[in-house]
């Protein structure tokens, strides 16, 4: 599945969920993301779009269903 703005993702190393705001595609993929409610700005860099794996390590981006309930931590 190809990533697109508006999709929810998380990382295999336990960060997220994030909502994709912008995708920069060149030799690798870089994502600008926010929290699901639109707050904060974060960056996920150097991912291969075909495998969703980060180049240079074992991290991955995992796609979440947009209708999935999201549990957020307040503290």
Secondary structure, DSSP 8 states (H G I E B T S, - for coil): ----TT-EEEETTS-EEEEEEEEEESSSEEEEEE-TTS-S-EEEEEE-TTT-BBTTSS-BEEEE-TTS-------
